Amino acid sequence: MKPQSETKPIRLLLVDDHEVLRIGLRTLFTEAGAFHVVGEAGTMADAVREAAKLKPQVVLMDVRLPDGSGIEACRTIRAHHRDTRVLFLTSFADDDAVLATILAGADGFLLKEVSSKQLIQAVMTVASGRSILDSAVTQRVLAKVRSMSTPAPQHKHDPLSPQEERVLALVAEGKTNKEIALTLNLSDKTVGHYLENIFQKLQVTRRAQAAVFFTQQQSKQ
């Protein structure tokens, strides 16, 4: 195997809405010597556009972006650029959000508390074709995945209304009820009612199961 210094640098796209953080990440990876930071993006739209234009090997992505979700950006990027890997770096460690990144095709999830050495190694790991999860969330998420071992219903179910479909799509992005309410200009209570109806129609009991169903339906379209 060639020494790292002789190998081709890993092409990296940085996606975070905080410019100061992007500057710090660019400095970190540039000084590491094994990377070429090909670009930066601060919004979901820019992330998708820059990924298409720059064709990075790895996109280092935040979950929450000002114009939407990094999870949705990940889903779009992975749908059009199968060879591009996506690694999430975020301070948001909600289990459903972590699971949503996996369902969207992400290759890893790390908390921003990670050390610089661990982050550099994680990007290298993802670039090599392997996946990685922060140890602080791995066991909880794996337990949740195991709890979903019963597949989403394959028989016919009552059709979802357009608004229920919108709510379910946001659930699949890992958004909380409060975030869904803000996005759709609804009350938290109304969102709760929509979720109850969705669960009843799909015959599921967990948000993650509903998210899996949504992802399966999207893959069939």
N, C-alpha and C positions, 0 to 999 in steps of 0.2 A: 504493500500500500504506500502511496506517495505521502510524504509529509504534508501537513495541512497547508504549509506555506506555498506548496507547489500545485495544489489543487485549485480548481476554478472557484472564485468567491461565490458564496450563496447570495443570490439576488433577493433582496428583502424590501417589502413595502410596509411602511409604518402607518397605522391608522388609529388616531386618537384625537379627540377634539381639543385637547390641551396642548398648545404649541410648546410650552416649556418642557413638558414631558417628552414630546417628540424630539426636541433638541437634545435632551439628555440621552434618549435611546439612540439617536443618530450618532452621537459622540461615542457612546458605549460600543456600538457595533463597528464603527469605523476604526476605533482604536484596537478592537479585538483582532483585526487583520484578516479574518476569514470571511468577511461579508462585504457586499456592495449594496448600500442603501440606494435603491433605484428611484425612490420617491416617497412622498408623504401624502396623507389625506386626513381631513378633519371632519368629514361628513360621510354618510352612507353612500350618497350619490357619487361623491368623489372617489370613494374606495372602489366602487364597482367600475367606474370609468378608468381610473388609474391601473387597476388590475388588468383590464382588457388591453390597455395601451402599452404598459410596461412589462407585462408577462413575468412577474416575480416568481421565484420558486416558493417563497413563503410570504404570507401576509400576517403581520403581527397586529391583531385586531382587538379593539375594545368592544364590550357588549353594548354599551349605551352611547349613542351618537345623537347629535342635536336634531337631525332630520329623520330619525328612525332607529332601527336596530342593527347592530353589527351582525346579529344572527341572520337577519334577512339578507344583508350584504353577503355573508358567507354562503348562504343558500344559492344566491344568484351567481356568485363567482364560481362556486364548485359546479354548478349546472353547465356553465359555458367553458370553463377552463379546468378540466379534470386533473391536470398535472400540477395545478397550483395548490399548495398546502396552506391551511389556515390555522393559526395558533392564537387563541384568545388570551389576552393579558388584561385583567380587570380587578377591581376591588369589590365587585359584586359577586358574592359566593352563594346565592340562592340555589338550592338543589335543582329546582325546575329549570332555572336559566342554564345551569351546567348541562342538564339533559337536553335542553333545546339546542345548545350548540352542537352536541353530538348528533342529534337528529338532522341538523342542518348540514352535516358533513364535515364538521371541524375535526382537526387532527390533534387538538390538545387544548387544555384550559389551565391557566396559571393565575394565581393571585399576585397582585402588584407588590406584595410583601416579599416576593421571591428575591434571592440575592442575584447580583449581576452575573456571577459565575454560573448559577443554576439557569438563569434565563438564556445565556449564550449556549449552554449545553442543550437546553430544550429546543432552541431553534435548529441547532445542528441535528438533533434527534428527529425532529419533524421533517426537515429537509431530506433526511436519509430514507424517509418512507415509513417511519414508525410513529406511533401515537403516544401522547403523554397527558397525564392528568395530575393536578396538584394533589399531593398525598392527603391534604386536609379535607378534600372533598371526595376523593376516590371511593372510599368505602361506603359513604352515604349514597352516592349516585349508583354504585353497583348494586346496592341493596334495593334501590328504587327500580332499577332495571329488572332485577330478579322478581320483584313484586308485580311486574307487568308481564310475567311469563305467559299469562293467558292472552292470546292474541285479540286484537280488536274484532268486533263482531263481523262475520262474513255474510250473515243473512241480511235481508232487507230491513232497513230501519226507517222510522219516520223521517222525512226530509227536513233538513235544517232550513230555517228562514234565512234570507240574505244577511240580516243583522246577527243572527246566531253564527253564521259562517264567518263574519268579520270578527266576532268575539273569539271564536275558536282559532282563527289565524293568529291573533295576538297572543293567545294562550301558548300556541306552538312556538312563539318567539320568546317565551319565558317571561312575559310581562305579568305583573301582579294585577289584582282586581282594580286597585287604585289607578295604576297606569293605563289600564284598558278604559276605565271610566273617563280619564282625562283625554285619551286619544279619540274616543267616540262621543265625547260630550254627554256622558251619562252619569248617573249617580252610582256610587258603589253598590247600593242595594239593588239597583236595576241590573247591573252586571252580574250580581249574585244570582238573580232570578234567571237570567239568560243561561248561566252555567248550569243551574239545576235542570233546566229544560234540555240543554245539550247532553248532559250526563244521562238523563232519562231516555232520550231518543237513541243515543249510542249504546246504552246499557253498559256504561262504565261507571267507576266510582272515584277515579283519580284524574287530576289534571294531566298527569303525564300520560295516562292511557289515552285520553282525548287527543293529546298532542301527537302521539304515535299514529292514531287513526288519521289525523289531518295529514301527516307526512306521507302515509301510505297512499292516501287519496291523491295527493299532489304528484306523487311519483307515477301514478297511472295516467295522468293527463298529458 
